């Protein structure tokens, strides 16, 4: 998944509450959470980069708590704003937009996290007191959050339990594309923290046992109680890498790639490159971002895998021809909302126009890099048809030298559920309901396999 994001300013760090010389336990995590919410909501930052403002000495558990607060607040943003709107009849004071982030973080802990209400309220008041723009509203924070603890059920009554947290434009598009029932099921899954999916080099059953996980039908190992990723068995040894179950599917559409020359376009951060290299392909990984390619190289080194790495715009790359090309194109990433809830804040319908044009340009060029008789796989982590199905229909209409190479039932283990009537792959967040929501679902992905005529 790759999605362009706007630049953001580094959010400022508040100091300890002025009422005391030493910050209360848990204050640093709440202050970081508020800073990160401000960065996402006001400055267009991605969630991961918003947390880069964490002080260097911050305990890992505090950073993890801040991440959970922010991610949960973004997943439940519609519900939270609906509830707070009932408690603030005049709305948020224009003189202190930061006040909303403080209340959102506090309300998140009260409504959706296993945090004692008195701690959520008290630390939210401390964060308000620590900032010049909100110190005058500390009493309001206290009153609003205390009332929320008493009246939570009544305040949440009347809010749509699923669609309240889905932007209207996404809800309307998903209903049009997939029907109301499926759209509601997808929205419901976006509220739930996702499990950790990993791709292993070998022995998925063995690694599932060691990591207290389970093997999904496609071979991905789903870890149910992960903890810090880098501390898990096998990470440092390079036995596996983190990759959503849906993101692991496009590379598998290429089949047996042993000894083949394969280009992975828009390759960073490298999950698909690693898959192809581990399967024996001679991989050329192309991406325009030097920073992201640095992560790709680090991952390959840890995994003990090799690929030729090229830093350039994939739409202008002059290599090839290749036996196979995999293009996982930049997209709106609406299929990854559960894993990246900031997407719901960052994206607008107008973004689809420019992204679709970029995808078309990349796809046209990717087709030129495939040798006659070779294979092209195109994928996006988007739920929007014009970024998936629509791109393939356009390309096939314009390029008589290409034909669809549809997937057949049983061709790839565990994939039959996701094969469309056209032979493409379409996964939805509501697929793979496996009991509890926390162990179910996967990213929304589209993938199509084409062949260049000999």
Secondary structure, DSSP 8 states (H G I E B T S, - for coil): ---------------S-TTSSS--TTHHHHHHHHHHHHHHHHH---HHHHGGGS-TT--HHHHHHHHHHHHHHHHTHHHHHHHHHHH-TT-S-TT-THHHHHHHHHHHHHHHSS--HHHHHHHHHHHHHTSTTTGGGHHHHHHHHHHHHHHHHHHHTTS-TTGGGS-HHHHHHHHHHH-HHHHHHHHHHTTS---EEEEESS-HHHHHHHTTEEE-TTS-EEESS--SGGGSTTTTTTSEEE--TTTTHHHHTT---TT-EEEEET-TT-HHHHHHHHTT-EEEEEES-HHHHHHHHHHHHHHT---EEEES-GGG-----EEEEEEE-----GGGTTT-TTHHHH--HHHHHHHHHHHHHHHHHHHHTEEEEEEEEEEES---GGGTHHHHHHHHHH-TTEEE----TTSSTT-GGGB-TTS-EEE-TT----SSGGG-----EEEEEEEE--
